[in-house]
């Protein structure tokens, strides 16, 4: 069994399409399933109540 971790620099909101496409490509090598997908979105600056930037 192989566990492969892939990091893709893609625009936000495309995680599902990329996951499906990768799973289809990997199925030709045997049973493949996507175990997890996380999307790290860019954080926006937020002003705190004291006026400091978080």
LUMLUMKOL-901733 format. One line per 2 residues: number of its first residue (from 1); their letters; for each residue z negated, y, x of C-alpha. Coordinates in steps of 0.02 Angstrom, whole numbers, padded with zeros to 5 digits, m for minus. Layout:
<pts>
NUM> a> Z/Y/X ~ ...
</pts>
This chain:
<pts>
1> xx> 00000/00000/00000 ~ 00041/00176/00059
3> xx> m00043/00336/00006 ~ 00066/00487/00042
5> xx> 00007/00666/00030 ~ 00147/00794/00014
7> xx> 00127/00982/00021 ~ 00269/01079/m00061
9> xx> 00290/01267/m00051 ~ 00365/01293/m00223
11> xx> 00354/01432/m00352 ~ 00205/01419/m00472
13> xx> 00230/01313/m00628 ~ 00347/01183/m00552
15> xx> 00217/01049/m00512 ~ 00265/00933/m00656
17> xx> 00452/00935/m00615 ~ 00423/00906/m00430
19> xx> 00300/00764/m00468 ~ 00425/00677/m00582
21> xx> 00569/00697/m00459 ~ 00467/00627/m00313
23> xx> 00406/00480/m00418 ~ 00585/00435/m00466
25> xx> 00641/00438/m00285 ~ 00494/00329/m00229
27> xx> 00518/00198/m00365 ~ 00668/00125/m00273
29> xx> 00547/00065/m00137 ~ 00433/m00025/m00260
31> xx> 00306/00017/m00394 ~ 00255/00198/m00373
33> xx> 00138/00307/m00472 ~ 00076/00483/m00449
35> xx> m00112/00477/m00424 ~ m00147/00663/m00432
37> xx> m00061/00832/m00427 ~ m00151/00994/m00388
39> xx> m00075/01167/m00393 ~ m00155/01300/m00284
41> xx> m00103/01465/m00361 ~ m00115/01627/m00262
43> xx> m00275/01721/m00298 ~ m00272/01901/m00357
45> xx> m00395/02028/m00291 ~ m00535/02064/m00412
47> xx> m00649/02214/m00416 ~ m00832/02169/m00433
49> xx> m00956/02270/m00536 ~ m01020/02353/m00377
51> xx> m00845/02411/m00330 ~ m00823/02283/m00192
53> xx> m00664/02181/m00178 ~ m00681/01992/m00197
</pts>
